[in-house]
Amino acid sequence: AKPPPVQPNEIRTSISPSSAVELNTTSALANFATEAAGLLVPWVTTSVIWSVGATCHLDSRHVFSDWLRDHMKLSGDGPMFPGQGLVYDYRLHDGGFTDPTPDNEPRVPVWMYWMDGLEEYDIFPDTKYSGKTPMDKFKNATPFICLVN
């Protein structure tokens, strides 16, 4: 004869608290690995842009940007960059993994223009020159903000 099925609440009550924590941790890590797998290419792409690509001078930035777009197109790795500008002009929105979405639902990662979603920045005649545009300041602050959060 077949034994009766075990109910989920019976399983939960028969597991020791330390085992339950271990199961929750394992489950959380498995979920993290599953969700992060789709972000591996965009995260590596971001790292390549701001490590290898950051060493390029202005003319070489155009060459590097074209090379990276071509490489991604040939390999089929995505998400693809928008057609205009350089790859340096975009930041990754990871679709809700760390960046919130309006409805808190996961979305496909996309490359967004750096200034999208930011308030317009007015420069007045008496504004002191700091040597960097607002977009450059935001680009430079983003890695620091990610590390602090």
For each residue, the residues with C-beta under 8 A, 3 or more apart:
1:
2:
3:
4:
5:
6: 10 11
7: 10 11
8: 11 12
9: 12 13
10: 6 7 13 14
11: 6 7 8 14 15
12: 8 9 15 20
13: 9 10
14: 10 11
15: 11 12 19 20 23
16: 19 20
17: 20 21
18: 21 22
19: 15 16 22 23
20: 12 15 16 17 23 24
21: 17 18 24 25
22: 18 19 25 26
23: 15 19 20 26 27
24: 20 21 27 28
25: 21 22 28 29
26: 22 23 29 30
27: 23 24 30 31
28: 24 25 31 32
29: 25 26 32 33
30: 26 27 33 34
31: 27 28 34 35
32: 28 29 35 36
33: 29 30 36 37
34: 30 31 37
35: 31 32 38 39 97 106
36: 32 33 39 40 97
37: 33 34 40
38: 35 109
39: 35 36 42 43 94 95 97 109
40: 36 37 43 44
41: 44 45 77 78
42: 39 45 46 78 79 92 94 109 111
43: 39 40 46 47 92 94
44: 40 41 47 48
45: 41 42 48 49 68 72 77 92
46: 42 43 49 50 91 92
47: 43 44 50 51
48: 44 45 51 52 53 68
49: 45 46 52 53 54 68 87 88
50: 46 47 53 54 143
51: 47 48 54 55
52: 48 49 55 64
53: 48 49 50 56 61 64 65 68 87 88
54: 49 50 51
55: 51 52
56: 53 60 61 63 64
57: 60 61
58: 61 62
59: 62 63
60: 56 57 63 64
61: 53 56 57 58 64 65 86 88
62: 58 59 65 66 86
63: 56 59 60 66 67
64: 52 53 56 60 61 67 68 87
65: 53 61 62 68 69 86 87 88
66: 62 63 69 70
67: 63 64 70 71
68: 45 48 49 53 64 65 71 72 81 87
69: 65 66 72 73 80 81 87
70: 66 67 73 74
71: 67 68 74 75
72: 45 68 69 75 76 77 78 80 81
73: 69 70 76 80
74: 70 71
75: 71 72
76: 72 73
77: 41 45 72
78: 41 42 72
79: 42 108 109 110 111
80: 69 72 73 111
81: 68 69 72 87 90 111
82: 85 90 111 113
83:
84:
85: 82 88 89 90 113
86: 61 62 65 89
87: 49 53 64 65 68 69 81 90
88: 49 53 61 65 85 139
89: 85 86 113 114
90: 81 82 85 87 111 112 113 114
91: 46 111 112 114 139 142
92: 42 43 45 46 109 110 111 112
93: 99 109 110 111 112
94: 39 42 43 97 98 99 109
95: 39 99 101 106 107 108 109 110
96: 99 100 101 104 105 106 107
97: 35 36 39 94 106 109
98: 94 146 149
99: 93 94 95 96
100: 96 104
101: 95 96 104 105 106 107
102:
103:
104: 96 100 101
105: 96 101
106: 35 95 96 97 101
107: 95 96 101 110
108: 79 95
109: 38 39 42 79 92 93 94 95 97
110: 79 92 93 95 107
111: 42 79 80 81 82 90 91 92 93
112: 90 91 92 93 116 117
113: 82 85 89 90 116
114: 89 90 91 118 135 138 139
115: 118 134 135 138
116: 112 113
117: 112
118: 114 115 121 138
119:
120:
121: 118 134
122:
123: 127
124: 127
125:
126:
127: 123 124
128:
129:
130: 137
131:
132: 136 137 140
133: 136 137
134: 115 121 137 138
135: 114 115 138 139
136: 132 133 139 140
137: 130 132 133 134 140 141
138: 114 115 118 134 135 141 142
139: 88 91 114 135 136 142
140: 132 136 137 143 144
141: 137 138 144 145
142: 91 138 139 145 146
143: 50 140 146 147
144: 140 141 147 148
145: 141 142 148 149
146: 98 142 143 149
147: 143 144
148: 144 145
149: 98 145 146
